[in-house]
Amino acid sequence: MDKKYYPIEIEEKWAKVWSERSINNSDANESFAQVIPPPNVTGTLH
């Protein structure tokens, strides 16, 4: 594992994979719902 992080290389690699597999494509006629998580807890819960 590399000691440094090279974001451009990683992003280019995965953008190519997603494009080849049509991962980011969607059908405009297909409906969907996106669940948004609750806000982060910044204090104690109890």
C-alpha positions as CSV (number, residue, x, y, z in Angstrom):
1,M,0.0,0.0,0.0
2,D,1.3,3.4,-0.9
3,K,2.3,5.8,1.8
4,K,0.9,8.7,-0.1
5,Y,-2.6,9.3,-1.5
6,Y,-2.8,10.3,-5.2
7,P,-6.4,11.4,-5.6
8,I,-6.2,12.2,-9.3
9,E,-5.0,8.7,-10.2
10,I,-7.7,7.1,-8.1
11,E,-10.5,9.3,-9.4
12,E,-9.4,8.7,-13.0
13,K,-9.3,5.0,-12.5
14,W,-12.7,4.7,-11.0
15,A,-14.3,7.2,-13.3
16,K,-13.2,5.0,-16.2
17,V,-14.6,1.8,-14.5
18,W,-17.9,3.5,-13.7
19,S,-18.2,4.8,-17.3
20,E,-17.5,1.4,-18.8
21,R,-20.1,-0.2,-16.5
22,S,-22.6,2.6,-16.9
23,I,-22.8,2.9,-13.1
24,N,-23.7,6.6,-13.1
25,N,-26.3,6.4,-15.8
26,S,-30.0,6.3,-15.0
27,D,-33.3,6.0,-16.8
28,A,-35.0,9.4,-16.8
29,N,-38.4,7.6,-16.6
30,E,-37.4,5.6,-13.6
31,S,-38.3,7.1,-10.2
32,F,-36.2,6.7,-7.1
33,A,-36.0,7.8,-3.5
34,Q,-32.9,8.9,-1.7
35,V,-32.7,8.4,2.1
36,I,-30.9,11.2,3.8
37,P,-29.3,10.3,7.1
38,P,-30.1,12.2,10.3
39,P,-27.8,15.1,11.2
40,N,-24.6,14.2,13.1
41,V,-24.7,14.1,16.8
42,T,-22.5,16.7,18.3
43,G,-23.3,16.3,21.9
44,T,-24.0,13.4,24.4
45,L,-27.0,11.2,23.5
46,H,-28.0,10.4,27.1
